[in-house]
């Protein structure tokens, strides 16, 4: 027995495909057999399995469990819930050696995929390629595993609530918050959480529906925050929180309807954390605002710019024992009083906690931030064979220009006007660009530099680049 995956499915940070076209039950079975083989070889045996609200998720879960048990792993099924609930199940007990969440995250409804953790570390990159090689050769361990079902949601929510420990009840009593689950997998846990939180809470779209009938669950797209903005305005709420399809990325708006982007949320969390942990290292990806790195340094922390990608950030956090990290995309990672993975529900609780401890409303904290002018993340298609080569060409040209260049992930160039970024996506055949300045004229000059470098490599930003 062997199995071949569609070449587009085995990606850098997860396994992902289109149901009925590039991904199906045979793939899920082979993933189970490969993951179980690697886990058994590493001395582990017990695996937690969860899934999101997509129509195809139960089918893939059934096949995945067949594959895991056929290679001798014991499966603990935790059922429908957000990806961080699966991470919690794996991290909070020593009896589990790994975890797999079936999720399409924020992708269209006909997509699905798998996010994995093995013995407490992110499973990505070469690990995922090994799954492919094992499948192609059929070189799987054989065995007979067991399956049990465990209810974990109440325990998970209890752990989320611990994020408010030590905050006097009177500081939280007047809290009024709006929440938008986007019909994603975070909905049921959010209902349980908001029933337990102090203050008044107003929820939207907590019913799980894999067709996403109201709006797509991607909180980095401003259009997907419009319903939450209306709720906050109509009810005069303190702020609003939104989630992506599997609950590992957070979006937020303040009481005036302003979006609080991932790096701006990280500024709030950093201010709270550095008051209690002076000198701590805080990690952000290369797309984050200069204002964040400056703010962390001013507060006495050590800012560290790192590569984009939730698995890469989590790995770096473990390596240097950083208590906090975040990405522009809304992945926020707390190792401070938590487990170091990205959990948007926990990040929401910690936003409430930060506001209370700092004695300032979320709207005040957002309003105090520098008013930078920046582009959205601009993505434009470049052939897979060209994307990394183009970045290398740009690096070589910049070496001789005297420019201030950071090559952590692509090129991030700092000038008197601000900074611009070009990097190759690890998951798609696109280049990603971003620029930030404190003036419109400065931003135009930075964009001109991006275009100049692209043109020198025979490329251009397409008209559809920004979103």
C-alpha positions as CSV (number, residue, x, y, z in Angstrom):
1,X,0.0,0.0,0.0
2,X,1.2,3.5,-0.8
3,X,-0.3,6.9,-1.5
4,X,0.6,9.9,-3.6
5,X,-0.6,13.4,-2.6
6,X,-1.5,16.1,-5.1
7,X,1.7,18.2,-5.3
8,X,-0.2,21.4,-4.1
9,X,-1.3,19.8,-0.8
10,X,1.8,19.4,1.3
11,X,2.6,23.0,2.3
12,X,5.1,24.8,4.5
13,X,3.0,25.2,7.7
14,X,0.1,22.8,7.2
15,X,-1.5,20.4,4.7
16,X,-4.3,22.0,2.7
17,X,-6.4,21.3,-0.4
18,X,-9.7,21.5,-2.2
19,X,-12.2,18.8,-1.2
20,X,-13.0,16.5,-4.1
21,X,-10.2,17.9,-6.2
22,X,-6.9,17.8,-4.4
23,X,-7.9,16.5,-0.9
24,X,-10.1,13.6,0.3
25,X,-10.5,10.7,2.7
26,X,-7.6,8.7,1.2
27,X,-5.3,11.6,1.9
28,X,-6.5,11.9,5.5
29,X,-5.9,8.2,6.0
30,X,-2.4,8.5,4.6
31,X,-1.7,11.6,6.8
32,X,-2.8,9.5,9.8
33,X,-0.5,6.6,9.0
34,X,2.4,8.9,8.3
35,X,2.0,11.0,11.5
36,X,1.5,7.9,13.6
37,X,4.6,6.3,12.2
38,X,6.7,9.4,13.0
39,X,5.1,9.6,16.5
40,X,5.7,5.9,17.2
41,X,9.3,6.3,16.1
42,X,9.7,9.2,18.5
43,X,8.4,7.1,21.4
44,X,4.9,8.5,21.5
45,X,1.5,6.9,21.0
46,X,-1.5,9.0,22.0
47,X,-2.9,11.7,19.7
48,X,-5.7,14.2,20.2
49,X,-7.9,14.8,17.1
50,X,-10.2,17.8,16.7
51,X,-12.0,19.4,13.7
52,X,-13.6,22.7,12.6
53,X,-17.1,23.4,11.3
54,X,-16.6,22.8,7.6
55,X,-19.0,20.4,5.9
56,X,-16.1,18.0,5.0
57,X,-14.4,17.9,8.4
58,X,-16.3,14.9,9.9
59,X,-15.5,12.8,6.8
60,X,-11.8,13.7,7.0
61,X,-11.8,13.1,10.8
62,X,-13.1,9.6,10.4
63,X,-10.5,8.7,7.8
64,X,-7.7,10.3,9.8
65,X,-8.6,8.3,12.9
66,X,-8.5,5.1,10.7
67,X,-5.0,5.9,9.6
68,X,-3.7,6.8,13.0
69,X,-5.1,3.6,14.6
70,X,-3.9,1.4,11.7
71,X,-0.3,2.5,12.5
72,X,-0.8,1.8,16.2
73,X,-1.7,5.2,17.7
74,X,-4.4,5.6,20.3
75,X,-6.8,8.5,19.4
76,X,-8.5,10.9,21.8
77,X,-11.3,12.5,19.8
78,X,-12.2,16.0,21.2
79,X,-14.7,16.9,18.5
80,X,-15.8,20.2,17.0
81,X,-13.9,23.2,18.3
82,X,-11.3,25.9,17.6
83,X,-7.7,24.9,16.7
84,X,-6.4,26.3,20.0
85,X,-8.7,23.9,21.9
86,X,-6.8,21.1,20.2
87,X,-3.5,22.7,21.1
88,X,-4.7,23.0,24.7
89,X,-5.6,19.3,24.8
90,X,-2.1,18.4,23.7
91,X,-0.2,20.9,25.8
92,X,-2.1,20.6,29.1
93,X,-1.5,16.9,29.8
94,X,1.5,14.7,29.6
95,X,-0.6,11.7,28.5
96,X,-1.0,13.1,25.0
97,X,2.0,13.0,22.6
98,X,0.6,14.9,19.7
99,X,-2.4,16.5,18.1
100,X,-4.1,17.0,14.7
101,X,-6.8,19.6,13.9
102,X,-8.7,19.2,10.7
103,X,-9.3,22.8,9.6
104,X,-9.5,25.0,6.5
105,X,-8.7,28.0,8.7
106,X,-9.8,31.2,6.8
107,X,-9.8,29.6,3.3
108,X,-13.0,29.3,1.1
109,X,-15.6,26.8,2.2
110,X,-14.6,24.0,-0.2
111,X,-11.0,23.9,1.3
112,X,-9.9,21.9,4.2
113,X,-6.6,20.8,5.8
114,X,-4.6,19.7,8.8
115,X,-2.6,21.5,11.5
116,X,-0.4,19.3,13.6
117,X,1.8,19.3,16.7
118,X,4.1,16.5,17.7
119,X,5.4,16.1,21.3
120,X,4.8,19.8,22.0
121,X,6.5,21.3,19.0
122,X,5.0,22.7,15.7
123,X,4.9,20.1,12.9
124,X,5.8,21.8,9.7
125,X,8.3,22.2,6.8
126,X,10.4,19.1,6.5
127,X,8.1,17.2,8.8
128,X,5.3,17.6,6.3
129,X,7.5,16.6,3.4
130,X,8.4,13.4,5.3
131,X,4.6,12.5,5.5
132,X,4.7,12.7,1.7
133,X,7.7,10.4,1.4
134,X,6.3,7.9,3.8
135,X,3.1,7.8,1.8
136,X,4.8,7.4,-1.5
137,X,6.8,4.4,-0.3
138,X,4.0,3.0,1.9
139,X,6.7,2.7,4.6
140,X,4.3,3.0,7.5
141,X,4.4,1.2,10.9
142,X,1.5,-1.2,11.4
143,X,-0.5,-1.6,14.6
144,X,-3.9,-1.5,16.2
145,X,-4.8,1.6,18.1
146,X,-7.8,2.5,20.2
147,X,-10.3,5.4,20.0
148,X,-11.9,7.3,22.8
149,X,-14.0,10.4,22.9
150,X,-13.4,13.2,25.5
151,X,-15.3,16.4,26.3
152,X,-12.8,19.2,26.8
153,X,-14.5,22.4,26.0
154,X,-15.6,23.3,29.6
155,X,-12.1,22.7,30.9
156,X,-10.6,24.7,28.0
157,X,-12.9,27.7,28.7
158,X,-12.0,27.5,32.4
159,X,-8.3,27.8,31.4
160,X,-9.1,30.8,29.2
161,X,-10.7,32.6,32.2
162,X,-7.5,32.2,34.2
163,X,-6.2,35.0,32.0
164,X,-8.2,37.4,34.3
165,X,-6.8,36.0,37.6
166,X,-5.8,38.7,40.0
167,X,-7.8,41.5,38.5
168,X,-10.4,43.0,40.9
169,X,-14.0,42.3,39.9
170,X,-15.0,46.0,40.1
171,X,-12.5,46.8,37.3
172,X,-14.4,44.5,35.0
173,X,-18.0,45.0,36.0
174,X,-18.8,47.7,33.5
175,X,-17.3,45.9,30.5
176,X,-19.4,45.8,27.3
177,X,-17.9,43.9,24.4
178,X,-19.1,42.7,21.0
179,X,-18.0,39.4,19.5
180,X,-18.2,38.0,15.9
181,X,-17.4,34.3,15.5
182,X,-18.1,34.4,11.7
183,X,-19.9,31.0,11.9
184,X,-16.5,29.4,12.4
185,X,-15.4,26.8,14.9
186,X,-14.8,29.3,17.8
187,X,-18.6,29.9,18.1
188,X,-19.6,27.2,20.7
189,X,-16.6,27.9,22.9
190,X,-17.3,31.7,22.6
191,X,-20.8,31.1,23.9
192,X,-19.5,29.3,26.9
193,X,-16.8,31.9,27.5
194,X,-19.0,35.0,27.3
195,X,-21.5,33.4,29.6
196,X,-18.8,33.3,32.2
197,X,-17.1,36.6,31.6
198,X,-17.9,39.7,33.8
199,X,-19.8,42.5,32.1
200,X,-22.2,42.5,29.1
201,X,-21.5,40.6,25.9
202,X,-23.2,40.7,22.5
203,X,-22.3,37.9,20.1
204,X,-22.8,37.5,16.3
205,X,-22.8,34.3,14.2
206,X,-21.8,31.8,16.9
207,X,-23.7,29.0,15.1
208,X,-21.2,26.9,13.3
209,X,-21.9,26.8,9.6
210,X,-19.3,25.6,7.1
211,X,-20.9,27.6,4.3
212,X,-20.2,30.9,6.1
213,X,-23.6,32.5,5.2
214,X,-22.9,36.0,6.8
215,X,-19.4,36.9,5.8
216,X,-16.1,35.1,5.4
217,X,-14.2,34.4,8.7
218,X,-11.0,36.3,8.0
219,X,-10.6,39.2,10.4
220,X,-7.7,40.8,8.5
221,X,-10.1,41.8,5.7
222,X,-11.9,45.1,6.7
223,X,-15.1,44.1,5.0
224,X,-15.5,41.1,7.3
225,X,-15.5,43.5,10.3
226,X,-18.4,45.6,9.1
227,X,-21.1,43.7,11.0
228,X,-19.0,43.8,14.2
229,X,-18.5,47.6,13.7
230,X,-22.2,48.2,13.4
231,X,-22.9,46.2,16.6
232,X,-20.3,48.2,18.5
233,X,-21.7,51.4,17.2
234,X,-25.4,50.6,17.8
235,X,-24.8,49.2,21.3
236,X,-22.1,51.8,22.2
237,X,-19.7,49.0,23.2
238,X,-16.2,49.3,24.5
239,X,-14.7,47.3,21.7
240,X,-15.3,44.3,19.4
241,X,-13.5,41.0,18.8
242,X,-13.6,38.8,15.6
243,X,-12.2,35.4,14.9
244,X,-11.0,33.5,11.8
245,X,-12.5,30.2,10.8
246,X,-10.6,28.1,13.3
247,X,-10.1,30.6,16.2
248,X,-6.3,30.9,16.1
249,X,-6.3,34.5,14.7
250,X,-7.9,37.5,16.3
251,X,-9.3,40.7,14.8
252,X,-10.4,43.8,16.8
253,X,-12.0,47.2,16.6
254,X,-12.1,49.9,19.3
255,X,-15.1,51.8,20.5
256,X,-14.8,54.3,17.7
257,X,-14.8,51.6,15.0
258,X,-11.1,51.8,14.3
259,X,-9.4,48.5,13.3
260,X,-6.7,47.4,15.8
261,X,-4.3,45.4,13.6
262,X,-2.2,42.5,14.8
263,X,0.9,44.6,15.5
264,X,-1.2,47.2,17.3
265,X,-2.7,44.6,19.5
266,X,0.8,43.4,20.2
267,X,1.7,46.9,21.4
268,X,-1.1,46.7,24.0
269,X,-0.1,43.3,25.2
270,X,3.6,44.4,25.3
271,X,2.8,47.4,27.4
272,X,0.9,45.2,29.9
273,X,3.5,42.4,30.0
274,X,6.6,44.7,30.2
275,X,5.2,46.4,33.3
276,X,5.3,43.0,35.0
277,X,8.3,41.4,33.1
278,X,10.9,44.2,32.5
279,X,13.4,43.5,29.8
280,X,11.4,40.6,28.2
281,X,12.0,39.7,24.5
282,X,8.9,40.3,22.3
283,X,8.8,38.8,18.8
284,X,6.9,40.2,15.8
285,X,7.1,39.3,12.1
286,X,8.8,41.3,9.4
287,X,5.4,42.9,8.3
288,X,4.9,44.6,11.7
289,X,5.0,48.4,12.1
290,X,8.2,50.2,13.1
291,X,6.0,51.8,15.8
292,X,5.7,48.3,17.5
293,X,9.5,47.7,17.6
294,X,10.1,51.3,18.8
295,X,7.4,51.0,21.5
296,X,8.8,47.7,22.9
297,X,12.3,49.2,23.1
298,X,11.0,52.4,24.8
299,X,9.2,50.3,27.3
300,X,12.5,48.5,28.2
301,X,11.8,45.3,26.3
302,X,13.9,43.6,23.6
303,X,12.1,43.7,20.2
304,X,13.0,40.9,17.8
305,X,11.9,40.9,14.2
306,X,11.4,37.3,12.9
307,X,10.1,35.4,9.9
308,X,6.4,35.4,9.0
309,X,4.6,32.1,9.7
310,X,2.9,30.8,12.8
311,X,5.1,27.7,13.0
312,X,8.3,29.7,12.6
313,X,7.3,32.2,15.3
314,X,6.3,29.4,17.7
315,X,9.6,27.6,17.2
316,X,11.6,30.9,17.8
317,X,9.6,31.5,21.0
318,X,10.6,28.1,22.3
319,X,14.2,28.6,21.3
320,X,14.7,31.9,23.1
321,X,12.0,31.6,25.8
322,X,10.2,34.7,24.7
323,X,6.9,35.3,26.7
324,X,5.0,37.0,23.8
325,X,4.9,37.2,20.0
326,X,2.6,38.2,17.3
327,X,2.0,38.5,13.6
328,X,0.2,41.1,11.4
329,X,-2.2,38.3,10.4
330,X,-3.6,38.2,14.0
331,X,-1.8,35.2,15.3
332,X,-0.9,36.2,18.9
333,X,1.3,33.8,21.0
334,X,1.4,34.0,24.8
335,X,3.9,31.9,26.7
336,X,3.4,34.3,29.6
337,X,1.0,32.4,32.0
338,X,0.0,30.2,29.0
339,X,1.4,27.6,26.6
340,X,3.0,29.6,23.8
341,X,0.6,28.7,21.0
342,X,-1.7,31.0,19.0
343,X,-5.1,31.2,20.6
344,X,-7.5,34.1,19.6
345,X,-10.0,33.4,22.5
346,X,-7.2,33.6,25.0
347,X,-5.8,36.7,23.3
348,X,-9.3,38.3,23.7
349,X,-9.3,37.6,27.4
350,X,-5.8,39.0,27.7
351,X,-6.9,42.2,25.9
352,X,-9.6,42.6,28.6
353,X,-6.9,42.0,31.2
354,X,-4.4,44.4,29.7
355,X,-7.0,47.2,29.6
356,X,-7.9,46.6,33.2
357,X,-4.4,46.4,34.5
358,X,-3.2,49.5,32.5
359,X,-6.3,51.4,33.7
360,X,-7.1,52.6,30.2
361,X,-9.9,51.7,27.8
362,X,-9.0,49.8,24.6
363,X,-10.1,52.9,22.7
364,X,-7.7,55.1,24.6
365,X,-4.9,52.6,24.1
366,X,-5.6,52.5,20.4
367,X,-5.9,56.3,20.2
368,X,-2.5,56.8,21.8
369,X,-0.6,54.9,19.1
370,X,1.4,56.8,16.5
371,X,-0.5,57.6,13.3
372,X,1.5,55.8,10.7
373,X,0.5,55.6,7.1
374,X,0.9,52.2,5.7
375,X,-0.2,50.0,2.8
376,X,-2.3,46.8,3.3
377,X,-0.4,43.6,2.7
378,X,0.0,43.6,-1.1
379,X,0.2,40.2,-2.8
380,X,0.9,39.6,-6.4
381,X,1.4,36.5,-8.4
382,X,4.9,35.4,-9.4
383,X,5.7,32.1,-10.8
384,X,6.9,29.6,-8.2
385,X,10.2,29.2,-10.0
386,X,10.8,32.9,-9.9
387,X,9.6,34.1,-6.5
388,X,12.7,33.2,-4.3
389,X,15.1,34.0,-7.2
390,X,13.7,37.5,-7.6
391,X,14.2,38.2,-3.9
392,X,17.8,37.0,-4.2
393,X,18.4,39.3,-7.1
394,X,16.9,42.3,-5.1
395,X,19.2,41.4,-2.2
396,X,22.3,41.5,-4.4
397,X,21.3,44.8,-5.9
398,X,20.7,46.3,-2.4
399,X,24.1,45.1,-1.1
400,X,25.8,47.8,-3.2
401,X,23.3,50.6,-2.6
402,X,24.2,51.6,0.9
403,X,20.6,51.0,2.0
404,X,19.7,49.7,5.5
405,X,18.5,46.2,4.8
406,X,17.2,43.5,7.1
407,X,17.2,40.0,5.4
408,X,15.4,38.1,8.2
409,X,12.6,37.2,5.7
410,X,13.0,38.6,2.3
411,X,14.2,42.2,2.3
412,X,13.0,45.0,4.7
413,X,14.6,48.3,3.7
414,X,14.6,51.3,6.1
415,X,15.0,54.8,4.8
416,X,14.4,58.3,6.1
417,X,10.8,58.0,4.7
418,X,10.1,54.8,6.7
419,X,10.4,51.2,5.5
420,X,9.3,48.8,2.7
421,X,9.2,45.0,2.5
422,X,9.4,42.4,-0.2
423,X,9.2,38.7,0.7
424,X,8.3,35.5,-1.0
425,X,5.3,33.6,0.4
426,X,6.1,30.2,1.7
427,X,2.6,28.9,1.0
428,X,1.6,30.5,-2.4
429,X,3.2,31.5,-5.7
430,X,3.1,35.2,-4.7
431,X,5.4,38.0,-3.6
432,X,4.2,40.0,-0.6
433,X,5.0,43.8,-0.3
434,X,4.3,46.3,2.4
435,X,5.4,49.8,3.1
436,X,5.0,52.3,6.0
437,X,5.8,56.0,6.4
438,X,4.6,59.0,8.5
439,X,3.6,60.9,5.4
440,X,1.7,60.2,2.2
441,X,4.6,61.6,0.1
442,X,7.1,59.3,1.9
443,X,4.9,56.3,1.3
444,X,4.7,57.2,-2.4
445,X,8.6,57.3,-2.5
446,X,8.8,53.9,-0.8
447,X,6.3,52.4,-3.2
448,X,8.4,53.8,-6.0
449,X,11.5,52.0,-4.6
450,X,9.5,48.7,-4.5
451,X,8.4,49.2,-8.1
452,X,12.0,50.0,-9.2
453,X,13.4,46.8,-7.7
454,X,10.5,44.7,-9.2
455,X,11.1,46.2,-12.6
456,X,14.8,45.5,-12.5
457,X,13.8,41.8,-12.0
458,X,11.2,41.9,-14.8
459,X,8.2,42.0,-12.4
460,X,5.5,44.5,-11.5
461,X,2.8,45.0,-8.8
462,X,-0.5,44.1,-10.4
463,X,-3.5,46.4,-10.2
464,X,-5.1,43.7,-7.9
465,X,-2.2,43.6,-5.6
466,X,-3.8,45.3,-2.5
467,X,-6.5,43.7,-0.4
